[in-house]
Amino acid sequence: MSLTGMQIFKYLPAAKKLEHTNCKECGCPTCMAFALKLAKQQIQIEKCQYAPEELVSQFKEASKIQQHEIKLSENCTVGGETVMFRHEKTFVNPTAFFVALDGDSADFDEKFEKIKNYSIERVGEAFKIDGIYLKGKNAAAAQKIKDAGFAVIDSDAHFLVKGENIDELADNCTQKLKNGDKNLVLNPNIRNMTAAQAIEMFTQIRRLAILERFEPMTFPVMAEIENCTDIYKTCALASMLICRYASIIVFNCFNEALFAALFTLRQNIYTNPQKPLQVESKVYEFNDPDENSVVLMTTNFALTYFAVAGELEAMPFGSYLVVTPSDGMSVLTAWSADKFNAEIVAKMLKKVDLASKIKTRKIIIPGLLAHMKEELEEALPEWEIVVGTIEAFGLYDFIKNNSLN
Ligand code: SF4
């Protein structure tokens, strides 16, 4: 529940013209000021002793935790989610990827080394496997994992709440809570379930946590994908679990291609939809460009930038990329929101003063903005506007075929 200031105000003495109207006992000058502060969670409801029970109970309900946040290592925190759908606000802590290893196995060191050395970069962020799900009772192996900065979950860890279905999970969790256990992780057994059954169960757990605030379900949830022999099926199931609603996924395999795909999906799901990933707006240089090098232009949406930058880096000649400020919007979105227009582009080129540093006078704009050619030519009389490709991967051929380098 989340009430606006006006909705709260309607319950208070001032709105109902009752005794104690604007009495200031809460420390606020008026009931309205109190309502606005309360809506922003800057004051507690208890500060007004004249708030009716109906409002107080709504706030008590709202203050119950929806999902506990649990720190598994310095770099790995799970849970803490507050919404069912990413677009409502944002998802908070990315699904953690754990690989199952047997600490007593002869090839433990070899397998762990591979995992330790694996990392992948996507849109300016570096990703590594988050932790190891350790089978067997090997304290030295557990210490080695921790020393390397990875989270470790012992397969028999007391904080794992096991269960075949939601009722069993709820009973077992309630028992652990009664015993004073905290920082629990729900660990439903999905071994014999179809993907649809597993997703249905995870969705039900999330609903009970977020919408019902049913305490035994308010903990991060872990899924173990036991059979990883078919990498495509594993990828499909893990992808569904990232979206709905696994806090941790344990894989009984380590496959670099699989994780490359899953990290990419995870990054997309766990970025804040209200804050698009963006790069600094400036001129980027690739492969030591000189005064005759090709010039391109795009917006500061990170995905667009890295797609173009990847192509420019791979080219056997130097280039400049002018990145305009567009609040992290992709080219068409920026154009439709008036964040990429002739005025902004002209201002940007003036600011970086590229024309005084190089001889090149042609600038390649994204193919999606072909309709802006004339408008840009008017605003940038010094420059010839060349409409480039729609996709970044066609840039090399385009530049070669048009003798632009
Ligand atoms: Fe209004 Fe309650 Fe604050 Fe008095 S204590 S000013 S009634 S909100």
Residues whose N, C-alpha, C, O or C-beta is under 5 A from the ligand:
A	BS01	SF4	P13 H20 T21 N22 C23 K24 E25 C26 C28 T30 C31 F34 K47 C48 Y50
